[in-house]
Every structure is written in structure tokens, then in C-alpha cells.
Amino acid sequence: MKAEFYDVKGRKKIDAEVTEKVKYGKAGRERYAFRGKTSDGRNLTRFVGKAEWDKAKV
């Protein structure tokens, strides 16, 4: 699955493959995110809503 991430170092939005879905925080205060990598190997994180996170097939 592809997603749009913001590359802070490159200061632009890029499309990258989602490598995993992660959940941060404690019960009742969770945050949902997609993780990806740039072509040169740097990590990317994009926070998303629960509905989009549940729908994603990774």
C-alpha cells in the first residue's frame, strides 16, 4: 500500500510504500500511524485517524 508522507529533510511530500502500522500511547489515548522509508533509507511517519488505520491492509 502506498501513502503520502512529508519528507522533513527534503521539505516536500512524497509517495512511499507503507512498511507497517503502529499504535502509540496508552489505552484511551492511542495515536495511529503508518511507517515508511525514503528511497535513501530514512524513516517516515504519518499519523492517521483510526478509521484509515483500520482500513489499511499492511
ZITABEL-V261185 format. One record per pair of residues at least 4 apart in sequence whose C-alpha atoms are under 8 Angstrom apart, sorted by the first residue. I is the first residue (numbers start at 1). J is the second residue. Records with the same first field share a line. If there is no record, write none. Layout:
I->J + J
This chain:
1->17 + 18 + 56 + 57 + 58
2->15 + 16 + 17 + 18
3->15 + 16 + 17 + 18
4->13 + 14 + 15 + 16
5->13 + 14 + 15 + 16 + 44 + 45 + 46
6->11 + 12 + 13 + 14 + 44 + 46
7->11 + 12 + 13 + 14 + 44
8->12
16->36 + 37 + 38
17->36 + 37
18->34 + 35 + 36 + 37 + 58
19->34 + 35 + 36 + 37 + 58
20->34 + 35 + 36 + 58
21->32 + 33 + 34 + 35 + 53 + 58
22->32 + 33 + 34 + 35
23->30 + 31 + 32 + 33
24->30 + 31 + 32 + 33
25->29 + 30 + 31
26->30
31->47 + 48 + 49 + 50
32->47 + 48 + 49 + 50 + 53
33->45 + 46 + 47 + 48 + 53
34->45 + 46 + 47 + 48 + 53
35->43 + 44 + 45 + 46
36->43 + 44 + 45
37->41 + 42 + 43 + 44
38->42 + 43 + 44
48->52 + 53
49->53
50->54
51->55
52->56
